[in-house]
Amino acid sequence: MSSEKSTKLWGGRFESPASSILEKIGESISFDYKLYKQDIRGSKAHARNLLKIGILSQDEFDSILEGLSRIEVEISEGKMKFQPELEDIHMHIESRLTELIGNAGKRLHTGRSRNDQVGQDVRLYLRDSIELIQKELISLLEVILDKASGSVDMVMPGYTHLQVAQPIRVSHYLLSYFWAFSRDFETFQNVRNHNDLTVLGSGALAGVNYATDRNLIAEELNFPKLSKNSIDAVSSRDHLLQYLYACTQTMIHFSRICEEIIIFSTVEFSFLTLPDSLTTGSSIMPQKKNPDLAELIRGKSARVQSSLNHVIGMVKGLPLAYNRDLQEDKIALFDAEEQVLLSIEGVREMIRGMKFRPENMENSLRKGFATATDLADWLVSEKKVPFREAHELVGRLVGVCTSSGKTLFDIEPEKRKDISEFFIDNKYEAAISLSNSTDKKNVPGGTARIRQIEQIDEAKSFLNSARQSKS
Ligand code: ARG
């Protein structure tokens, strides 16, 4: 090749080399190097097909496999020098292969396009990534379950509108996140069902001019289903969108629990404390103990959501089939994956290390009239008062308490009697008791103690089958 001509692997028809802006804007090796293992796995499967259909001799095949394995080691040991002029991971591996084994390396790209190649690599990558995220989610679920099992007998306020609503058991609160994260686990599993597909053999967009044995490739990759349409195979990013949605859903759940950890650890709430090791101090205010970890994860949830949005925007209105816009879908993928993995660990460690302060939670329950509904329900069931009337009577009692700075627990009997004789009944105390209140919510999924035991059992069996499905 003369020096003025293009030196690219695709440069045959070009009279002049690529301009520097094209090189700068077009390189993806700075991020898609992360696909090297998957690219090599895909290339090995493709090579086996080339051997079967007579494009490669046994010797050539053997040296390709050996060369690819060597390149995998080189990259994993940081020995490959990435060069922007080689654009992407696919070109890097192919050109290194030719450097190592000569002409046989030049045969590898027969009947393949980078369009189906990168499509396959990403699907392989997503499969591995989902496995990893699911394993991490399992360890988070284990920690929550453990914490919930130890907090069945602690009562805290449940909120609506961030105003004290009703007493709930702390286990019930924690398990609500157990089920949210278990759905994240399942959502990732559903993504697998769409993701695990063999697209190699689709070529640039129309299929290939060789008798490619797609079933053989599918077997090699352990992706039993074949894509049905080569155009769709190289253009669709639905599986990636679904993965990014699963990441976003997980992060939304994290951002909610993080927000609560932040609120609950303020002086005003003082419901829980985080261990020193998970909090930071201030360079100016000596008293500060800040929940940065929770704040960072809350912030990262926005970042992951934008990765989803990035790919949504990218594919919207994109004509079929492959367009270069798609190259940067991997930036969204890698960043979302990294943030989710960091966040799972962060949330897990905060839950593991948090200490509840039951006396403060009970105090809020009393000050927040958390058992007012129970008192009204008691009037209904024991005193046969119509609910609307019971609501009115208890509302008046709350009003009197509020104006005299009292709670349902310490308001004087005379003042109670002024509103209703029922309020000096000897069952009054039981009707407003915090733990009685929880135990009366004895429906499946309710906050009663026996329902907690039941729920913990259900959570255990979810975890067991999740673990089994991943072993
Ligand atoms: N680096 C490219 C990507 O990730 C590979 C596919 C290139 N295809 C092409 N027709 N230029 O999208």
Residues whose N, C-alpha, C, O or C-beta is under 5 A from the ligand:
A	BS01	LIG	S28 D88 R114 N115 V118 L326 Q327
